[in-house]
Amino acid sequence: MSFISAIVLGILQGLTEFIPVSSSGHLVLSQYFFGIGDDNSILFELFMHLGTLLAVFVFFRRTLWELTKSLFSWKNTMNREIHRKNRCMILYLGIATLATAVIYLIFGDLFKQIYENPAIVAGLLLVTGGIVFVSDYLKDRGVPASNMGFWRAILIGLGQGFAILPGISRSGSTITAALATGIKRKDAAHFSFLLSIPAILAANISEANAFMQLDVKQLHSYLAGFCFSFITGYFVIAFLIRLIQGNRLKYFAVYCWCIGIVSLLVMAF
């Protein structure tokens, strides 16, 4: 993959990772239509996800620090309730991550095969459009993420698990699942972003051996894509949180439908 192609795809990854339009679906279709593919597209995508993962770490650095402190704060102080809620949040993130892992272990190999079938990816973008469209009409019942409970965490984790499919938006499926169970809109967005951390780390650890086999030229291109993925991803996070709170995700649903339909028509003719 050329240096310029990696930068373009890195920007695309940063723009689409957090907004609910499926970054993996966009990468697959971009590589298919514009001939800027890579023999190891899944590995390249994972590398780009590291860029957006860094964006999550930087944007939520204070939240992550508070969660970490709460793990070691068990004394009966005036902040004990805050620490209790933070520990509950960590527990639910762990439960949701385990649910995602179960889906990956059962269906992971099957899902990876779809990366080689752009027509299915385009069709799954239509599904994402439906998921995202519904989210704007789900009532905010005010349940804080720290009180979501076991079953809500499982449902959100399952949503993330099926988003391993290229074309299914991870943020769209997890946010919609959270909203469907009554989680507050802002909390749903924050939980979705935080939940991406263990998922992306696990995916990259599983491909650690493949990373070690990259030659120097490939590594330079991948690092360029990583940097641009981080920069664009960082600025998109705050933008998306405002949209979720304002019930304005339906526009992304229309976008997904348009991209999916146009892609299928072009492939057909």
N, C-alpha and C positions, 0 to 999 in steps of 0.2 A: 504494500500500500504506500502511495506517495505521501510526502510530508504535507502537502496542501490538502489532499483528500482526508488525511487524519484530522487536520484542523477543522475542516468543514464538518466532519462527522462528530468531532468533539463538541462543537458549538450546537449541533443538532441534538446531541445527547443532553447537554446542559439545559437546553430549552424545553425538551420534551420529557425529561425524567420526572419532574414534579408536577407539571400540568398534566391533566388526565387524558393523554392522547397516545400513550404507549411509546416510549423511547425505543424499545426493542423492535416494535413494528416499523417505526420510521427508519431505523438503521437497516433492517432487512430490505425494505422497499427502495430505499435510496441506493443501496448497493446493487440491487437488481436493475433498476431503471437507468442509473447514471454510470454504470460500469466502474464504480470506484470500490469494488468489493475486495475482499481479502480471503485467502485460502482458509483462514482460521477466524471466521466472522464472530463466532461465539467468544473466543478468547479476546478479540478486540473489543467487543461489547463489554465484557467484564472489566477490562482495563479502563474503559470510559466511565463505567459505574464507580470506579475508585475515585474519579474526579468529583462526581456528584456526592459521593460519600464524604469526601473532605469538606464539601460545601455544607453538608448537614452538621458535621462536627464544629465547623467555625460558626455557623449561624446560631446553633443551639448550645454553644460552649457553656453558657451560664447555667442553662437547664441541666446539662450533663454533669456539671460540677456539683450542683445542688443534689442531684440524684445520687452521685457518688458519695457525697458527705453523709447523706442519710443512711447509707449502708453501715456507717460506723458511728452513728449517733443514736444510742439506745437509752441515754440517761433521761430522767424525768425533768426536763427543762421546759421553758415556756414555748419552745419550738417543737415540742414532741409531736403535736398533731400534724404539723407540716412534714416532719420526717416520716411519720406513719404513712401519710398519703404518698410520699415519694417512694417509699418501699413497696407500697401496693402497686404503684405504677410500674416499677421494675418487675414485680411478680407477673403482672398482666402482659408486659412485653415479652417475658420469658415464655409464658403459656402460649401466646400468639405465635411466637417463633417456633415452638415445638410443633404446633399445628401445621405451620408452613413446611417444616422439615418432613413431616409424615407425607404430605402431598408430594414433595420432591422425591422421597425415597420410593414411592409407589409409581409415580407417573413421570419422573424426571427424564428418563431416557426417551420416552415417547414424545414428551414436549420438545426436547431438543431437535428431534427429527423435523419438526415443523419449520425450523429456521431455514430449511432447504426448500420450502414450498411457499413462495410469495403469495400465491392465490389464497391459500388458507389464511395467511397472515392478514391479507386485505379483508377477508371475510370476518376475521376476529375483530378488526377495527370497527366493523358495523356493530358487533356485540358490545364493544367498549362504549360506542356512542349511546346505546340503550342504557347501559349501566350509569353513565354520567348524567344522562338526561333525567333519569329517575331521581338522582340525588338532590336536585334543586327543589323537589316537591315533597321531600321527607321532612316531617315536622321535627323541630328541635325540641326534645322533651327535657333538656337541661341536665342530663346525667353526666357528672364529671368523669373524666377518664380514670381517675383514681378510685372510683366506685363502680367500675363497669362490671365486675364479677367474672367468674370463670367462663360462662357460656358465651358472653359477649366477646371475650378475648379469643376464644376458640373460633368463633365465626369470622372475626377480623383476620385471624391467622390463616384460615382456610381461603379467604378471599385473596390474600397475598400469595398463597401457594398456587392457585390457579392462574395468577398473573405471571407465572413463569412462562406461560404461553406467549410467544411474540405476537403482539397485536392486542393483548389484554393489558390495560393500564394498571400498574401496581397501585399508584396513588388513587386512581379512580375506584378500583375495587375495594381497597381498604377503607377509604373515606366513606364510600356508599354503604359498606357493611356497618361501619361505626354509626353513621347517621340513622340507618334502618333500625338499630337497636336503641336509639334514643340518646346517643352521646352528643354533648354540646358541639356545635359546629367548629369552634376554634380548637377544642380539645381533640376532635376527630382528626383535624389537620395535623396537629402537633404529634399525636400518637402515630399517625401514618408515617411521618418523617422519621421519628425515632425508631419505628419498627424496621425501617429500611437498613439500619446500621448492622444488626446481626445477620440479616439476610444477605447483604452485599459482601460482608466480610467472609461468611461461610462459602459463598459462591467463588470468591477469589482464592480462598485457601484450597478449595477442591481442585483448582487449576494451577496450583503453585508450580508443579513440575513443568507444565507447558510454558509458564512464564520464563523459567530458567533456560529454555531452549531458544528463545528469541535471539536473533542475531543483532548486531549493533545498529544496523540501518533500520530494522523493524522497531527496535527499542526507541530510537530517536523519534520516529513517527508516532509511536504509541504515547510517548511522553508529551508530545505536542498536543495530541488529542486530549490527553488527561488534563493538561493545564487549561485549555479552553473549555473543557467540560466543567471544571471547577468554577471558573469565573462566571460563566453564564448561569450555571446552576444556582450559585449563591444569590444572584439578583432575582431569580425567578421565585424563590421560596416565599419571600414577603409578599410578592405580588399575588401568589396563589392563595395565601391565607386570607387576604382581603376579599378575593373573589368568592371563596367558600362562605365567608361570613355574610356576604351580600347576595347569596343564592344566584350566582351568575355563571355556573359551570355549564349551563345548557348550550352556550355558544361553542364550547369544545365538543359537545355531542354532535352538533351540526357539522363541525369541521371533520370529525372522525368519519361520519357518514359520507361526506363528500370525497374524502381521500380514499375510503374503502371502495366506493362505487366507481370512481374514476379509474382507480388501479385495476379493478376487475374488468372494466370495459376495455382498457388499453391492452390487458393481457389476452382478452378474448379476440380482439381484432388486430 
